[in-house]
């Protein structure tokens, strides 16, 4: 079954942390790691992948760290999951870049289920932005 690994979960937490704690300034890796309880080494790997994908930027120097490269309203949960986890598909036969050679692919009625599931998951994760999550996190902090 399609499942988000710690890579996707931690990546989302790190991006959400940047959205909620940067105030426009670079956030040191150490601060994010401490708040999110993620090892610095693993977090650095995730942020490097997200930097290469254009989601975050790294700033060098004494006051360096990471900042979002885009507005939180322009980054979706789906973006982060695809970057860190790969294609969102419950079965190989419904991946967009699938080269699966299944003899039953043209007549497989189960593939209709997998396609619908894939479409629904994609619609859900692509409709939730980091801005949405940051606003919800702030609301929950205020209400306790």
N, CA, C and O atoms as CSV, one atom per row, in Angstrom:
chain,resi,resn,atom,element,x,y,z
A,1,UNK,N,N,0.838,-1.190,0.000
A,1,UNK,CA,C,0.000,0.000,0.000
A,1,UNK,C,C,0.873,1.240,0.000
A,1,UNK,O,O,1.958,1.249,0.581
A,2,UNK,N,N,0.402,2.267,-0.642
A,2,UNK,CA,C,1.119,3.538,-0.679
A,2,UNK,C,C,1.292,4.049,0.738
A,2,UNK,O,O,0.327,4.167,1.494
A,3,UNK,N,N,2.519,4.347,1.083
A,3,UNK,CA,C,2.812,4.772,2.444
A,3,UNK,C,C,3.910,5.827,2.406
A,3,UNK,O,O,4.887,5.684,1.670
A,4,UNK,N,N,3.752,6.881,3.195
A,4,UNK,CA,C,4.758,7.927,3.287
A,4,UNK,C,C,5.816,7.470,4.292
A,4,UNK,O,O,5.490,7.087,5.415
A,5,UNK,N,N,7.071,7.513,3.882
A,5,UNK,CA,C,8.158,7.105,4.774
A,5,UNK,C,C,8.570,8.274,5.671
A,5,UNK,O,O,8.028,9.375,5.570
A,6,UNK,N,N,9.532,8.014,6.541
A,6,UNK,CA,C,10.040,9.096,7.389
A,6,UNK,C,C,10.664,10.195,6.541
A,6,UNK,O,O,10.669,11.360,6.937
A,7,UNK,N,N,11.183,9.834,5.389
A,7,UNK,CA,C,11.767,10.838,4.496
A,7,UNK,C,C,10.732,11.899,4.129
A,7,UNK,O,O,11.004,13.094,4.241
A,8,UNK,N,N,9.566,11.476,3.700
A,8,UNK,CA,C,8.504,12.413,3.335
A,8,UNK,C,C,7.949,13.151,4.534
A,8,UNK,O,O,7.716,14.359,4.477
A,9,UNK,N,N,7.739,12.430,5.614
A,9,UNK,CA,C,7.194,13.035,6.827
A,9,UNK,C,C,8.159,14.070,7.410
A,9,UNK,O,O,7.750,15.184,7.736
A,10,UNK,N,N,9.421,13.708,7.541
A,10,UNK,CA,C,10.415,14.643,8.082
A,10,UNK,C,C,10.622,15.830,7.147
A,10,UNK,O,O,10.804,16.960,7.601
A,11,UNK,N,N,10.596,15.573,5.849
A,11,UNK,CA,C,10.737,16.668,4.887
A,11,UNK,C,C,9.608,17.674,5.008
A,11,UNK,O,O,9.836,18.883,4.966
A,12,UNK,N,N,8.394,17.176,5.158
A,12,UNK,CA,C,7.244,18.065,5.355
A,12,UNK,C,C,7.376,18.847,6.656
A,12,UNK,O,O,7.091,20.044,6.695
A,13,UNK,N,N,7.804,18.179,7.711
A,13,UNK,CA,C,7.989,18.866,8.992
A,13,UNK,C,C,9.045,19.961,8.885
A,13,UNK,O,O,8.874,21.043,9.446
A,14,UNK,N,N,10.132,19.690,8.171
A,14,UNK,CA,C,11.201,20.684,8.021
A,14,UNK,C,C,10.719,21.899,7.234
A,14,UNK,O,O,10.994,23.036,7.620
A,15,UNK,N,N,10.009,21.670,6.143
A,15,UNK,CA,C,9.494,22.778,5.331
A,15,UNK,C,C,8.469,23.576,6.130
A,15,UNK,O,O,8.465,24.806,6.082
A,16,UNK,N,N,7.619,22.897,6.848
A,16,UNK,CA,C,6.633,23.573,7.694
A,16,UNK,C,C,7.327,24.385,8.792
A,16,UNK,O,O,6.890,25.488,9.121
A,17,UNK,N,N,8.392,23.847,9.347
A,17,UNK,CA,C,9.176,24.564,10.356
A,17,UNK,C,C,9.743,25.852,9.764
A,17,UNK,O,O,9.685,26.905,10.399
A,18,UNK,N,N,10.288,25.775,8.556
A,18,UNK,CA,C,10.819,26.975,7.899
A,18,UNK,C,C,9.718,28.003,7.663
A,18,UNK,O,O,9.928,29.202,7.842
A,19,UNK,N,N,8.555,27.529,7.263
A,19,UNK,CA,C,7.439,28.449,7.002
A,19,UNK,C,C,6.988,29.150,8.274
A,19,UNK,O,O,6.588,30.313,8.231
A,20,UNK,N,N,7.048,28.461,9.397
A,20,UNK,CA,C,6.539,29.026,10.637
A,20,UNK,C,C,7.552,29.736,11.506
A,20,UNK,O,O,7.174,30.483,12.409
A,21,UNK,N,N,8.844,29.517,11.250
A,21,UNK,CA,C,9.853,30.045,12.162
A,21,UNK,C,C,10.906,30.942,11.535
A,21,UNK,O,O,11.775,31.450,12.244
A,22,UNK,N,N,10.852,31.148,10.233
A,22,UNK,CA,C,11.934,31.910,9.610
A,22,UNK,C,C,11.777,33.411,9.787
A,22,UNK,O,O,12.763,34.110,10.024
A,23,UNK,N,N,10.564,33.917,9.676
A,23,UNK,CA,C,10.379,35.365,9.736
A,23,UNK,C,C,11.242,36.066,8.704
A,23,UNK,O,O,11.645,37.212,8.904
A,24,UNK,N,N,11.527,35.391,7.607
A,24,UNK,CA,C,12.349,35.970,6.545
A,24,UNK,C,C,13.843,35.777,6.737
A,24,UNK,O,O,14.623,36.096,5.840
A,25,UNK,N,N,14.255,35.263,7.884
A,25,UNK,CA,C,15.687,35.053,8.131
A,25,UNK,C,C,16.032,33.577,7.944
A,25,UNK,O,O,15.175,32.709,8.111
A,26,UNK,N,N,17.284,33.296,7.598
A,26,UNK,CA,C,17.699,31.896,7.494
A,26,UNK,C,C,17.613,31.200,8.850
A,26,UNK,O,O,17.963,31.775,9.881
A,27,UNK,N,N,17.147,29.970,8.834
A,27,UNK,CA,C,17.023,29.181,10.060
A,27,UNK,C,C,18.142,28.136,10.059
A,27,UNK,O,O,18.229,27.323,9.138
A,28,UNK,N,N,18.995,28.154,11.084
A,28,UNK,CA,C,20.071,27.162,11.141
A,28,UNK,C,C,19.537,25.730,11.190
A,28,UNK,O,O,18.519,25.446,11.821
A,29,UNK,N,N,20.246,24.851,10.516
A,29,UNK,CA,C,19.904,23.431,10.483
A,29,UNK,C,C,19.731,22.886,11.900
A,29,UNK,O,O,18.804,22.123,12.170
A,30,UNK,N,N,20.613,23.278,12.784
A,30,UNK,CA,C,20.596,22.796,14.166
A,30,UNK,C,C,19.274,23.134,14.862
A,30,UNK,O,O,18.747,22.318,15.620
A,31,UNK,N,N,18.737,24.331,14.608
A,31,UNK,CA,C,17.462,24.740,15.224
A,31,UNK,C,C,16.305,23.881,14.728
A,31,UNK,O,O,15.472,23.421,15.510
A,32,UNK,N,N,16.270,23.676,13.416
A,32,UNK,CA,C,15.192,22.857,12.835
A,32,UNK,C,C,15.284,21.437,13.392
A,32,UNK,O,O,14.282,20.857,13.810
A,33,UNK,N,N,16.499,20.888,13.393
A,33,UNK,CA,C,16.710,19.518,13.871
A,33,UNK,C,C,16.248,19.370,15.319
A,33,UNK,O,O,15.616,18.375,15.676
A,34,UNK,N,N,16.563,20.353,16.143
A,34,UNK,CA,C,16.185,20.283,17.560
A,34,UNK,C,C,14.668,20.362,17.725
A,34,UNK,O,O,14.072,19.553,18.436
A,35,UNK,N,N,14.049,21.345,17.064
A,35,UNK,CA,C,12.588,21.507,17.193
A,35,UNK,C,C,11.833,20.291,16.676
A,35,UNK,O,O,10.836,19.869,17.262
A,36,UNK,N,N,12.317,19.735,15.578
A,36,UNK,CA,C,11.596,18.635,14.930
A,36,UNK,C,C,12.066,17.250,15.374
A,36,UNK,O,O,11.515,16.231,14.957
A,37,UNK,N,N,13.088,17.232,16.224
A,37,UNK,CA,C,13.639,15.967,16.716
A,37,UNK,C,C,14.055,15.044,15.572
A,37,UNK,O,O,13.677,13.874,15.515
A,38,UNK,N,N,14.847,15.615,14.666
A,38,UNK,CA,C,15.388,14.897,13.513
A,38,UNK,C,C,16.908,15.025,13.600
A,38,UNK,O,O,17.415,16.101,13.918
A,39,UNK,N,N,17.632,13.960,13.325
A,39,UNK,CA,C,19.093,14.054,13.382
A,39,UNK,C,C,19.579,15.067,12.343
A,39,UNK,O,O,19.020,15.172,11.251
A,40,UNK,N,N,20.622,15.806,12.701
A,40,UNK,CA,C,21.137,16.838,11.802
A,40,UNK,C,C,21.607,16.252,10.477
A,40,UNK,O,O,21.386,16.847,9.422
A,41,UNK,N,N,22.254,15.089,10.524
A,41,UNK,CA,C,22.748,14.465,9.300
A,41,UNK,C,C,21.626,14.108,8.337
A,41,UNK,O,O,21.716,14.372,7.138
A,42,UNK,N,N,20.574,13.506,8.868
A,42,UNK,CA,C,19.439,13.108,8.033
A,42,UNK,C,C,18.710,14.337,7.508
A,42,UNK,O,O,18.317,14.384,6.343
A,43,UNK,N,N,18.533,15.327,8.369
A,43,UNK,CA,C,17.862,16.559,7.959
A,43,UNK,C,C,18.646,17.261,6.862
A,43,UNK,O,O,18.062,17.802,5.923
A,44,UNK,N,N,19.961,17.253,6.979
A,44,UNK,CA,C,20.797,17.884,5.951
A,44,UNK,C,C,20.599,17.203,4.597
A,44,UNK,O,O,20.533,17.876,3.568
A,45,UNK,N,N,20.505,15.882,4.593
A,45,UNK,CA,C,20.249,15.145,3.347
A,45,UNK,C,C,18.915,15.567,2.734
A,45,UNK,O,O,18.826,15.810,1.530
A,46,UNK,N,N,17.885,15.651,3.568
A,46,UNK,CA,C,16.557,16.024,3.075
A,46,UNK,C,C,16.557,17.445,2.526
A,46,UNK,O,O,16.021,17.697,1.447
A,47,UNK,N,N,17.157,18.370,3.265
A,47,UNK,CA,C,17.174,19.767,2.831
A,47,UNK,C,C,18.029,19.956,1.583
A,47,UNK,O,O,17.741,20.831,0.767
A,48,UNK,N,N,19.071,19.154,1.424
A,48,UNK,CA,C,19.873,19.214,0.197
A,48,UNK,C,C,19.026,18.797,-1.000
A,48,UNK,O,O,19.077,19.437,-2.050
A,49,UNK,N,N,18.257,17.740,-0.850
A,49,UNK,CA,C,17.360,17.295,-1.927
A,49,UNK,C,C,16.325,18.373,-2.235
A,49,UNK,O,O,16.046,18.652,-3.401
A,50,UNK,N,N,15.759,18.975,-1.201
A,50,UNK,CA,C,14.759,20.034,-1.395
A,50,UNK,C,C,15.391,21.296,-1.995
A,50,UNK,O,O,14.733,22.022,-2.740
A,51,UNK,N,N,16.645,21.556,-1.679
A,51,UNK,CA,C,17.347,22.703,-2.273
A,51,UNK,C,C,17.552,22.470,-3.770
A,51,UNK,O,O,17.303,23.362,-4.582
A,52,UNK,N,N,17.997,21.293,-4.124
A,52,UNK,CA,C,18.219,20.965,-5.537
A,52,UNK,C,C,16.921,21.040,-6.338
A,52,UNK,O,O,16.944,21.305,-7.540
A,53,UNK,N,N,15.795,20.806,-5.675
A,53,UNK,CA,C,14.482,20.858,-6.333
A,53,UNK,C,C,13.884,22.265,-6.324
A,53,UNK,O,O,12.810,22.480,-6.885
A,54,UNK,N,N,14.566,23.226,-5.693
A,54,UNK,CA,C,14.090,24.610,-5.694
A,54,UNK,C,C,13.051,24.941,-4.638
A,54,UNK,O,O,12.360,25.954,-4.748
A,55,UNK,N,N,12.930,24.106,-3.619
A,55,UNK,CA,C,11.956,24.359,-2.549
A,55,UNK,C,C,12.566,25.233,-1.455
A,55,UNK,O,O,11.908,26.133,-0.933
A,56,UNK,N,N,13.822,24.964,-1.112
A,56,UNK,CA,C,14.519,25.760,-0.098
A,56,UNK,C,C,15.816,26.306,-0.689
A,56,UNK,O,O,16.319,25.816,-1.700
A,57,UNK,N,N,16.336,27.332,-0.028
A,57,UNK,CA,C,17.650,27.884,-0.375
A,57,UNK,C,C,18.522,27.791,0.863
A,57,UNK,O,O,18.042,27.904,1.990
A,58,UNK,N,N,19.809,27.585,0.635
A,58,UNK,CA,C,20.732,27.604,1.769
A,58,UNK,C,C,21.500,28.918,1.732
A,58,UNK,O,O,21.868,29.415,0.668
A,59,UNK,N,N,21.730,29.461,2.908
A,59,UNK,CA,C,22.463,30.714,3.050
A,59,UNK,C,C,23.698,30.410,3.881
A,59,UNK,O,O,23.596,29.892,4.993
A,60,UNK,N,N,24.863,30.733,3.337
A,60,UNK,CA,C,26.117,30.454,4.043
A,60,UNK,C,C,26.441,31.563,5.029
A,60,UNK,O,O,25.869,32.652,4.988
A,61,UNK,N,N,27.364,31.256,5.901
A,61,UNK,CA,C,27.868,32.272,6.811
A,61,UNK,C,C,27.393,32.092,8.234
A,61,UNK,O,O,26.636,31.175,8.555
A,62,UNK,N,N,27.862,32.999,9.082
A,62,UNK,CA,C,27.569,32.925,10.514
A,62,UNK,C,C,26.073,32.999,10.797
A,62,UNK,O,O,25.580,32.346,11.716
A,63,UNK,N,N,25.363,33.779,10.024
A,63,UNK,CA,C,23.907,33.886,10.200
A,63,UNK,C,C,23.179,33.082,9.121
A,63,UNK,O,O,22.060,33.408,8.725
A,64,UNK,N,N,23.835,32.040,8.667
A,64,UNK,CA,C,23.287,31.223,7.598
A,64,UNK,C,C,22.275,30.209,8.082
A,64,UNK,O,O,21.966,30.111,9.269
A,65,UNK,N,N,21.779,29.469,7.132
A,65,UNK,CA,C,20.778,28.447,7.418
A,65,UNK,C,C,19.957,28.198,6.171
A,65,UNK,O,O,20.461,28.296,5.052
A,66,UNK,N,N,18.710,27.879,6.365
A,66,UNK,CA,C,17.813,27.582,5.253
A,66,UNK,C,C,16.605,28.501,5.281
A,66,UNK,O,O,16.122,28.889,6.345
A,67,UNK,N,N,16.128,28.842,4.097
A,67,UNK,CA,C,14.897,29.616,3.922
A,67,UNK,C,C,14.108,28.961,2.800
A,67,UNK,O,O,14.664,28.229,1.982
A,68,UNK,N,N,12.824,29.226,2.768
A,68,UNK,CA,C,12.016,28.737,1.650
A,68,UNK,C,C,12.400,29.509,0.397
A,68,UNK,O,O,12.597,30.723,0.449
A,69,UNK,N,N,12.505,28.820,-0.716
A,69,UNK,CA,C,12.841,29.456,-1.989
A,69,UNK,C,C,11.601,29.999,-2.685
A,69,UNK,O,O,11.702,30.790,-3.622
A,70,UNK,N,N,10.437,29.571,-2.224
A,70,UNK,CA,C,9.154,29.998,-2.793
A,70,UNK,C,C,8.233,30.404,-1.656
A,70,UNK,O,O,8.492,30.116,-0.488
A,71,UNK,N,N,7.179,31.063,-2.015
A,71,UNK,CA,C,6.146,31.386,-1.031
A,71,UNK,C,C,5.499,30.084,-0.549
A,71,UNK,O,O,5.311,29.161,-1.342
A,72,UNK,N,N,5.156,30.001,0.741
A,72,UNK,CA,C,4.479,28.800,1.247
A,72,UNK,C,C,3.175,28.487,0.508
A,72,UNK,O,O,2.738,27.337,0.488
A,73,UNK,N,N,2.554,29.497,-0.095
A,73,UNK,CA,C,1.305,29.244,-0.828
A,73,UNK,C,C,1.577,28.550,-2.167
A,73,UNK,O,O,0.663,28.014,-2.794
A,74,UNK,N,N,2.849,28.567,-2.598
A,74,UNK,CA,C,3.212,27.948,-3.874
A,74,UNK,C,C,3.860,26.574,-3.718
A,74,UNK,O,O,4.319,25.986,-4.697
A,75,UNK,N,N,3.895,26.073,-2.506
A,75,UNK,CA,C,4.462,24.748,-2.241
A,75,UNK,C,C,3.347,23.865,-1.684
A,75,UNK,O,O,2.707,24.214,-0.692
A,76,UNK,N,N,3.122,22.729,-2.322
A,76,UNK,CA,C,2.080,21.816,-1.837
A,76,UNK,C,C,2.696,20.605,-1.139
A,76,UNK,O,O,3.878,20.299,-1.301
A,77,UNK,N,N,1.872,19.941,-0.372
A,77,UNK,CA,C,2.281,18.683,0.249
A,77,UNK,C,C,2.709,17.707,-0.846
A,77,UNK,O,O,3.689,16.978,-0.688
A,78,UNK,N,N,1.975,17.698,-1.948
A,78,UNK,CA,C,2.316,16.817,-3.065
A,78,UNK,C,C,3.694,17.090,-3.635
A,78,UNK,O,O,4.411,16.158,-3.998
A,79,UNK,N,N,4.075,18.365,-3.718
A,79,UNK,CA,C,5.416,18.711,-4.211
A,79,UNK,C,C,6.485,18.035,-3.361
A,79,UNK,O,O,7.395,17.390,-3.882
A,80,UNK,N,N,6.363,18.192,-2.057
A,80,UNK,CA,C,7.371,17.660,-1.136
A,80,UNK,C,C,7.406,16.136,-1.200
A,80,UNK,O,O,8.481,15.539,-1.236
A,81,UNK,N,N,6.241,15.512,-1.212
A,81,UNK,CA,C,6.187,14.047,-1.263
A,81,UNK,C,C,6.831,13.529,-2.544
A,81,UNK,O,O,7.618,12.583,-2.499
A,82,UNK,N,N,6.510,14.135,-3.683
A,82,UNK,CA,C,7.080,13.662,-4.948
A,82,UNK,C,C,8.599,13.839,-4.983
A,82,UNK,O,O,9.322,12.971,-5.470
A,83,UNK,N,N,9.070,14.969,-4.465
A,83,UNK,CA,C,10.512,15.227,-4.466
A,83,UNK,C,C,11.242,14.203,-3.599
A,83,UNK,O,O,12.277,13.671,-4.001
A,84,UNK,N,N,10.714,13.933,-2.436
A,84,UNK,CA,C,11.417,13.067,-1.489
A,84,UNK,C,C,11.073,11.588,-1.613
A,84,UNK,O,O,11.900,10.733,-1.296
A,85,UNK,N,N,9.868,11.277,-2.069
A,85,UNK,CA,C,9.416,9.887,-2.113
A,85,UNK,C,C,9.343,9.312,-3.530
A,85,UNK,O,O,9.414,8.097,-3.714
A,86,UNK,N,N,9.204,10.180,-4.516
A,86,UNK,CA,C,8.996,9.703,-5.875
A,86,UNK,C,C,7.524,9.776,-6.239
A,86,UNK,O,O,6.746,10.439,-5.553
A,87,UNK,N,N,7.135,9.099,-7.314
A,87,UNK,CA,C,5.751,9.177,-7.795
A,87,UNK,C,C,4.736,8.725,-6.752
A,87,UNK,O,O,4.985,7.823,-5.952
A,88,UNK,N,N,3.593,9.382,-6.793
A,88,UNK,CA,C,2.492,9.014,-5.901
A,88,UNK,C,C,1.603,8.040,-6.666
A,88,UNK,O,O,0.802,8.439,-7.511
A,89,UNK,N,N,1.759,6.770,-6.357
A,89,UNK,CA,C,0.967,5.746,-7.039
A,89,UNK,C,C,0.895,4.511,-6.149
A,89,UNK,O,O,1.913,4.065,-5.620
A,90,UNK,N,N,-0.302,3.959,-5.981
A,90,UNK,CA,C,-0.437,2.780,-5.134
A,90,UNK,C,C,0.110,1.502,-5.782
A,90,UNK,O,O,0.421,0.537,-5.085
A,91,UNK,N,N,0.226,1.499,-7.103
A,91,UNK,CA,C,0.746,0.337,-7.833
A,91,UNK,C,C,1.626,0.835,-8.980
A,91,UNK,O,O,1.394,1.915,-9.522
A,92,UNK,N,N,2.630,0.047,-9.345
A,92,UNK,CA,C,3.542,0.442,-10.421
A,92,UNK,C,C,2.828,0.678,-11.747
A,92,UNK,O,O,3.247,1.530,-12.529
A,93,UNK,N,N,1.773,-0.053,-12.004
A,93,UNK,CA,C,1.100,0.030,-13.302
A,93,UNK,C,C,0.365,1.353,-13.525
A,93,UNK,O,O,-0.098,1.613,-14.635
A,94,UNK,N,N,0.248,2.191,-12.496
A,94,UNK,CA,C,-0.433,3.478,-12.674
A,94,UNK,C,C,0.508,4.674,-12.475
A,94,UNK,O,O,0.053,5.816,-12.408
A,95,UNK,N,N,1.808,4.414,-12.380
A,95,UNK,CA,C,2.760,5.521,-12.315
A,95,UNK,C,C,2.803,6.213,-13.664
A,95,UNK,O,O,2.679,5.570,-14.706
A,96,UNK,N,N,2.982,7.532,-13.639
A,96,UNK,CA,C,3.006,8.296,-14.887
A,96,UNK,C,C,4.137,7.855,-15.807
A,96,UNK,O,O,3.974,7.839,-17.027
A,97,UNK,N,N,5.278,7.499,-15.233
A,97,UNK,CA,C,6.429,7.112,-16.044
A,97,UNK,C,C,6.643,5.600,-16.047
A,97,UNK,O,O,7.757,5.119,-16.255
A,98,UNK,N,N,5.573,4.867,-15.816
A,98,UNK,CA,C,5.674,3.420,-15.672
A,98,UNK,C,C,6.001,2.739,-16.997
A,98,UNK,O,O,5.432,3.043,-18.046
A,99,UNK,N,N,6.924,1.823,-16.903
A,99,UNK,CA,C,7.260,0.987,-18.056
A,99,UNK,C,C,6.970,-0.469,-17.707
A,99,UNK,O,O,7.643,-1.389,-18.173
A,100,UNK,N,N,5.957,-0.648,-16.881
A,100,UNK,CA,C,5.582,-1.981,-16.436
A,100,UNK,C,C,5.035,-2.754,-17.626
A,100,UNK,O,O,4.172,-2.275,-18.362
A,101,UNK,N,N,5.547,-3.935,-17.791
A,101,UNK,CA,C,5.060,-4.764,-18.891
A,101,UNK,C,C,4.195,-5.882,-18.317
A,101,UNK,O,O,4.636,-7.016,-18.130
A,102,UNK,N,N,2.970,-5.518,-18.052
A,102,UNK,CA,C,2.017,-6.489,-17.525
A,102,UNK,C,C,1.125,-6.923,-18.682
A,102,UNK,O,O,0.570,-6.089,-19.397
A,103,UNK,N,N,0.996,-8.201,-18.853
A,103,UNK,CA,C,0.185,-8.726,-19.953
A,103,UNK,C,C,-1.295,-8.411,-19.784
A,103,UNK,O,O,-2.046,-8.443,-20.759
A,104,UNK,N,N,-1.721,-8.112,-18.577
A,104,UNK,CA,C,-3.134,-7.865,-18.303
A,104,UNK,C,C,-3.475,-6.383,-18.233
A,104,UNK,O,O,-4.620,-6.036,-17.944
A,105,UNK,N,N,-2.526,-5.513,-18.487
A,105,UNK,CA,C,-2.741,-4.085,-18.244
A,105,UNK,C,C,-3.944,-3.520,-19.010
A,105,UNK,O,O,-4.661,-2.674,-18.476
A,106,UNK,N,N,-4.175,-3.963,-20.230
A,106,UNK,CA,C,-5.284,-3.403,-21.015
A,106,UNK,C,C,-6.652,-3.932,-20.575
A,106,UNK,O,O,-7.667,-3.274,-20.804
A,107,UNK,N,N,-6.691,-5.091,-19.957
A,107,UNK,CA,C,-7.977,-5.661,-19.547
A,107,UNK,C,C,-8.160,-5.727,-18.028
A,107,UNK,O,O,-9.172,-6.240,-17.549
A,108,UNK,N,N,-7.211,-5.224,-17.286
A,108,UNK,CA,C,-7.249,-5.341,-15.823
A,108,UNK,C,C,-8.243,-4.350,-15.220
A,108,UNK,O,O,-8.039,-3.138,-15.289
A,109,UNK,N,N,-9.306,-4.866,-14.635
A,109,UNK,CA,C,-10.299,-3.994,-14.010
A,109,UNK,C,C,-9.793,-3.437,-12.678
A,109,UNK,O,O,-10.244,-2.376,-12.246
A,110,UNK,N,N,-8.876,-4.127,-12.030
A,110,UNK,CA,C,-8.309,-3.611,-10.784
A,110,UNK,C,C,-7.507,-2.337,-11.024
A,110,UNK,O,O,-7.397,-1.485,-10.143
A,111,UNK,N,N,-6.953,-2.218,-12.220
A,111,UNK,CA,C,-6.194,-1.010,-12.548
A,111,UNK,C,C,-7.081,0.238,-12.429
A,111,UNK,O,O,-6.588,1.317,-12.100
A,112,UNK,N,N,-8.380,0.097,-12.694
A,112,UNK,CA,C,-9.309,1.218,-12.528
A,112,UNK,C,C,-9.356,1.668,-11.068
A,112,UNK,O,O,-9.432,2.863,-10.783
A,113,UNK,N,N,-9.309,0.715,-10.159
A,113,UNK,CA,C,-9.285,1.034,-8.724
A,113,UNK,C,C,-7.998,1.777,-8.392
A,113,UNK,O,O,-8.027,2.799,-7.707
A,114,UNK,N,N,-6.859,1.260,-8.882
A,114,UNK,CA,C,-5.560,1.878,-8.579
A,114,UNK,C,C,-5.472,3.277,-9.176
A,114,UNK,O,O,-4.908,4.182,-8.561
A,115,UNK,N,N,-6.024,3.455,-10.363
A,115,UNK,CA,C,-6.025,4.789,-10.982
A,115,UNK,C,C,-6.866,5.779,-10.179
A,115,UNK,O,O,-6.445,6.912,-9.945
A,116,UNK,N,N,-8.044,5.353,-9.762
A,116,UNK,CA,C,-8.909,6.245,-8.982
A,116,UNK,C,C,-8.257,6.593,-7.642
A,116,UNK,O,O,-8.296,7.743,-7.204
A,117,UNK,N,N,-7.667,5.603,-7.005
A,117,UNK,CA,C,-6.979,5.839,-5.739
A,117,UNK,C,C,-5.822,6.821,-5.932
A,117,UNK,O,O,-5.649,7.745,-5.136
A,118,UNK,N,N,-5.042,6.624,-6.972
A,118,UNK,CA,C,-3.929,7.529,-7.284
A,118,UNK,C,C,-4.442,8.953,-7.499
A,118,UNK,O,O,-3.892,9.904,-6.944
A,119,UNK,N,N,-5.488,9.096,-8.300
A,119,UNK,CA,C,-6.043,10.427,-8.587
A,119,UNK,C,C,-6.551,11.109,-7.323
A,119,UNK,O,O,-6.337,12.307,-7.138
A,120,UNK,N,N,-7.217,10.364,-6.458
A,120,UNK,CA,C,-7.739,10.941,-5.215
A,120,UNK,C,C,-6.623,11.355,-4.264
A,120,UNK,O,O,-6.697,12.410,-3.634
A,121,UNK,N,N,-5.594,10.529,-4.163
A,121,UNK,CA,C,-4.454,10.885,-3.311
A,121,UNK,C,C,-3.774,12.133,-3.859
A,121,UNK,O,O,-3.473,13.060,-3.107
A,122,UNK,N,N,-3.532,12.159,-5.173
A,122,UNK,CA,C,-2.874,13.321,-5.774
A,122,UNK,C,C,-3.701,14.587,-5.582
A,122,UNK,O,O,-3.159,15.643,-5.256
A,123,UNK,N,N,-4.986,14.482,-5.782
A,123,UNK,CA,C,-5.864,15.642,-5.603
A,123,UNK,C,C,-5.783,16.160,-4.169
A,123,UNK,O,O,-5.735,17.369,-3.940
A,124,UNK,N,N,-5.768,15.250,-3.219
A,124,UNK,CA,C,-5.705,15.656,-1.807
A,124,UNK,C,C,-4.385,16.340,-1.486
A,124,UNK,O,O,-4.385,17.439,-0.930
A,125,UNK,N,N,-3.266,15.721,-1.821
A,125,UNK,CA,C,-1.969,16.299,-1.443
A,125,UNK,C,C,-1.630,17.545,-2.252
A,125,UNK,O,O,-0.889,18.408,-1.780
A,126,UNK,N,N,-2.161,17.645,-3.454
A,126,UNK,CA,C,-1.902,18.836,-4.271
A,126,UNK,C,C,-2.792,20.010,-3.889
A,126,UNK,O,O,-2.540,21.139,-4.310
A,127,UNK,N,N,-3.823,19.761,-3.102
A,127,UNK,CA,C,-4.729,20.844,-2.704
A,127,UNK,C,C,-4.342,21.463,-1.358
A,127,UNK,O,O,-4.933,22.460,-0.944
A,128,UNK,N,N,-3.373,20.889,-0.688
A,128,UNK,CA,C,-2.946,21.401,0.622
A,128,UNK,C,C,-1.586,22.064,0.470
A,128,UNK,O,O,-0.608,21.422,0.086
A,129,UNK,N,N,-1.534,23.358,0.777
A,129,UNK,CA,C,-0.270,24.087,0.669
A,129,UNK,C,C,0.430,24.158,2.025
A,129,UNK,O,O,-0.170,23.912,3.072
A,130,UNK,N,N,1.698,24.497,1.973
A,130,UNK,CA,C,2.450,24.719,3.209
A,130,UNK,C,C,1.852,25.907,3.956
A,130,UNK,O,O,1.846,25.927,5.187
A,131,UNK,N,N,1.354,26.888,3.225
A,131,UNK,CA,C,0.681,28.026,3.860
A,131,UNK,C,C,-0.541,27.551,4.654
A,131,UNK,O,O,-0.764,28.000,5.779
A,132,UNK,N,N,-1.325,26.648,4.072
A,132,UNK,CA,C,-2.496,26.088,4.769
A,132,UNK,C,C,-2.080,25.409,6.073
A,132,UNK,O,O,-2.690,25.626,7.120
A,133,UNK,N,N,-1.035,24.586,5.995
A,133,UNK,CA,C,-0.583,23.859,7.177
A,133,UNK,C,C,-0.011,24.797,8.235
A,133,UNK,O,O,-0.241,24.606,9.429
A,134,UNK,N,N,0.737,25.813,7.795
A,134,UNK,CA,C,1.315,26.778,8.740
A,134,UNK,C,C,0.210,27.544,9.459
A,134,UNK,O,O,0.305,27.790,10.662
A,135,UNK,N,N,-0.832,27.920,8.730
A,135,UNK,CA,C,-1.962,28.634,9.339
A,135,UNK,C,C,-2.681,27.742,10.345
A,135,UNK,O,O,-3.069,28.200,11.420
A,136,UNK,N,N,-2.857,26.479,9.999
A,136,UNK,CA,C,-3.513,25.536,10.918
A,136,UNK,C,C,-2.652,25.302,12.157
A,136,UNK,O,O,-3.176,25.228,13.269
A,137,UNK,N,N,-1.349,25.185,11.976
A,137,UNK,CA,C,-0.447,24.994,13.119
A,137,UNK,C,C,-0.507,26.199,14.054
A,137,UNK,O,O,-0.526,26.047,15.275
A,138,UNK,N,N,-0.535,27.386,13.475
A,138,UNK,CA,C,-0.607,28.616,14.280
A,138,UNK,C,C,-1.933,28.669,15.045
A,138,UNK,O,O,-1.968,29.017,16.225
A,139,UNK,N,N,-3.015,28.319,14.358
A,139,UNK,CA,C,-4.331,28.318,14.997
A,139,UNK,C,C,-4.360,27.343,16.175
A,139,UNK,O,O,-4.902,27.657,17.235
A,140,UNK,N,N,-3.781,26.173,15.987
A,140,UNK,CA,C,-3.775,25.165,17.052
A,140,UNK,C,C,-2.910,25.591,18.237
A,140,UNK,O,O,-3.225,25.281,19.386
A,141,UNK,N,N,-1.822,26.299,17.953
A,141,UNK,CA,C,-0.977,26.810,19.046
A,141,UNK,C,C,-1.735,27.837,19.878
A,141,UNK,O,O,-1.622,27.872,21.103
A,142,UNK,N,N,-2.505,28.666,19.192
A,142,UNK,CA,C,-3.235,29.730,19.883
A,142,UNK,C,C,-4.388,29.196,20.717
A,142,UNK,O,O,-4.711,29.749,21.768
A,143,UNK,N,N,-5.008,28.119,20.247
A,143,UNK,CA,C,-6.153,27.569,20.980
A,143,UNK,C,C,-5.733,26.529,22.012
A,143,UNK,O,O,-6.537,26.086,22.832
A,144,UNK,N,N,-4.447,26.144,21.954
A,144,UNK,CA,C,-3.915,25.228,22.972
A,144,UNK,C,C,-4.303,23.847,22.717
A,144,UNK,O,O,-3.937,22.952,23.479
